[in-house]
Amino acid sequence: MTELQKNLRLLLADRHGPETRAFYGQLLGYIDRRARLTWRSCYRDLISEAEVEEAVAEVLKLLMCGALTRFRGESLGELFGFVRTITDRCIWRLAQKNLRERRVLEGDGAEAAEGWFGTVRGPSELVDHVPDVPLSEADQAFLIALVGAESKVEYSRQNGVSRAAVTQRVQRIRKRIAQLEPRDRGAVDVWLHMQARAHIAATPKGS
């Protein structure tokens, strides 16, 4: 059992205990930031700030009342990805509910209301928002290119640099990531998974 899985078991047993209080606060903070980011980016015209706070409480309730028992990941990044999906869905359902209510209130003006607010898309259709990546633009560009090349050797060939130079740069970036706070390391982990998924999705089958 990993340290993360132990922390989750302790959290579900007693979120107010001395061993889990900080972890609980970290989880709550991530949910709040994610919900507000999704709200500001996609649903500011449909959801009030007070409703966002209620949604955060709802997500936390879902996690503590069973959702976390289904989590099978082993890293903080995977946990953040799991929580992000649940948070996005909760905000999306709230936006759908509010849009339906507005259409009812508008009556004959329902089509106009839809034009003002557009179609409420599901989480899978939204731009995948993640916490700000605490890496420089140069480091981000390098990692994206490395993911696209799929190996250090191929990156070296494509960019005319030695493999040793690539390895050294990867080591420097890893060292910088290791010095980050746990929350920021998780953000980097999520971001890297996103880049890998995007590359796989864009690569033609059989290539």
JOSUL-V911866 format. One record per residue. N is the residue number from 1. SS is DSSP state (@ for helix, = for strand, . for the rest). PHI is phi in degrees with one decimal (NA if undefined). OMEGA is omega as a letter, one per 20 degrees, with the letter a starting at -180 (* if undefined). Layout:
# JOSUL-V911866
N/SS/PHI/OMEGA ; N/SS/PHI/OMEGA
This chain:
# JOSUL-V911866
1/./NA/a ; 2/./-76.0/r ; 3/@/-61.4/r ; 4/@/-63.0/a ; 5/@/-63.6/r ; 6/@/-63.2/r ; 7/@/-62.5/r ; 8/@/-66.9/r ; 9/@/-64.6/r ; 10/@/-64.8/a ; 11/@/-62.1/a ; 12/@/-69.8/r ; 13/@/-77.1/a ; 14/./-162.4/a ; 15/./-72.4/a ; 16/./-98.5/a ; 17/./-68.7/a ; 18/./-61.7/a ; 19/./-81.8/a ; 20/./-117.6/a ; 21/@/-58.5/a ; 22/@/-66.5/r ; 23/@/-64.6/r ; 24/@/-61.6/r ; 25/@/-63.7/r ; 26/@/-65.0/r ; 27/@/-65.4/r ; 28/@/-62.0/r ; 29/@/-62.5/r ; 30/@/-66.8/r ; 31/@/-59.4/a ; 32/@/-62.0/a ; 33/@/-65.2/a ; 34/@/-65.2/a ; 35/@/-61.8/a ; 36/@/-70.0/r ; 37/@/-65.3/r ; 38/@/-63.9/r ; 39/@/-61.0/a ; 40/@/-64.3/a ; 41/@/-79.5/a ; 42/@/-127.4/a ; 43/@/-130.1/a ; 44/./-59.8/a ; 45/./-81.0/a ; 46/./-112.4/a ; 47/./-126.4/r ; 48/./-84.6/r ; 49/@/-64.0/r ; 50/@/-62.9/r ; 51/@/-69.1/r ; 52/@/-62.9/r ; 53/@/-61.5/r ; 54/@/-66.6/r ; 55/@/-66.1/r ; 56/@/-60.3/r ; 57/@/-62.7/r ; 58/@/-66.3/r ; 59/@/-61.8/r ; 60/@/-60.7/r ; 61/@/-63.4/r ; 62/@/-60.6/a ; 63/@/-65.5/a ; 64/@/-74.9/a ; 65/./-102.1/r ; 66/./146.0/a ; 67/@/-62.6/a ; 68/@/-66.2/r ; 69/@/-68.8/r ; 70/@/-90.3/a ; 71/./-72.2/a ; 72/./-121.2/a ; 73/./-75.0/a ; 74/./-125.5/a ; 75/./-125.3/r ; 76/@/-64.4/r ; 77/@/-61.8/r ; 78/@/-65.8/r ; 79/@/-63.8/r ; 80/@/-61.9/r ; 81/@/-63.7/r ; 82/@/-62.7/r ; 83/@/-66.4/r ; 84/@/-60.1/a ; 85/@/-62.5/r ; 86/@/-64.6/r ; 87/@/-64.2/r ; 88/@/-60.5/a ; 89/@/-65.7/a ; 90/@/-65.4/r ; 91/@/-65.4/a ; 92/@/-64.2/r ; 93/@/-63.2/r ; 94/@/-64.4/r ; 95/@/-64.6/r ; 96/@/-60.7/a ; 97/@/-59.5/a ; 98/@/-65.2/r ; 99/@/-67.2/r ; 100/@/-61.8/r ; 101/@/-64.4/r ; 102/@/-65.9/r ; 103/@/-65.0/r ; 104/@/-64.8/a ; 105/@/-65.5/a ; 106/@/-74.1/a ; 107/@/60.6/a ; 108/@/-64.3/a ; 109/@/-91.2/a ; 110/@/-58.4/a ; 111/@/-64.6/r ; 112/@/-65.5/r ; 113/@/-61.6/r ; 114/@/-63.3/r ; 115/@/-65.9/r ; 116/@/-67.4/a ; 117/@/-106.0/r ; 118/./72.9/r ; 119/./-86.2/r ; 120/./-80.4/a ; 121/./-85.2/r ; 122/./-74.9/a ; 123/@/-55.8/a ; 124/@/-68.3/a ; 125/@/-97.1/a ; 126/./-81.3/r ; 127/./-62.7/a ; 128/./-80.0/a ; 129/./-84.6/r ; 130/./-130.5/r ; 131/./-58.0/r ; 132/./-51.2/a ; 133/./-80.8/a ; 134/./-80.6/r ; 135/./-126.7/r ; 136/./-67.6/r ; 137/@/-61.2/r ; 138/@/-65.5/r ; 139/@/-65.7/r ; 140/@/-62.4/a ; 141/@/-62.5/r ; 142/@/-63.5/a ; 143/@/-66.2/r ; 144/@/-62.4/r ; 145/@/-65.6/r ; 146/@/-66.7/r ; 147/@/-61.7/r ; 148/@/-65.7/r ; 149/@/-74.9/r ; 150/./76.4/r ; 151/./-163.5/r ; 152/@/-64.1/a ; 153/@/-62.6/a ; 154/@/-67.6/r ; 155/@/-61.9/r ; 156/@/-59.8/a ; 157/@/-65.2/a ; 158/@/-67.5/a ; 159/@/-108.6/r ; 160/./65.1/r ; 161/./-123.0/a ; 162/./-75.6/r ; 163/@/-65.7/r ; 164/@/-62.3/r ; 165/@/-65.9/r ; 166/@/-64.5/r ; 167/@/-60.0/r ; 168/@/-62.7/a ; 169/@/-67.3/r ; 170/@/-59.9/r ; 171/@/-64.4/r ; 172/@/-65.5/r ; 173/@/-66.4/r ; 174/@/-59.8/r ; 175/@/-64.8/r ; 176/@/-65.2/r ; 177/@/-65.6/a ; 178/@/-63.1/a ; 179/./-87.2/a ; 180/./-77.9/r ; 181/./-67.6/a ; 182/@/-51.7/a ; 183/@/-61.5/a ; 184/@/-71.5/r ; 185/@/-63.4/r ; 186/@/-62.9/r ; 187/@/-63.7/r ; 188/@/-63.6/a ; 189/@/-60.1/r ; 190/@/-61.0/a ; 191/@/-61.2/r ; 192/@/-63.9/r ; 193/@/-62.6/r ; 194/@/-63.1/a ; 195/@/-64.0/r ; 196/@/-65.2/r ; 197/@/-63.4/a ; 198/@/-64.6/r ; 199/@/-66.5/r ; 200/@/-63.4/a ; 201/@/-64.4/a ; 202/@/-88.2/a ; 203/./-88.3/r ; 204/./-59.2/r ; 205/./-61.4/r ; 206/./90.2/r ; 207/./-76.4/*
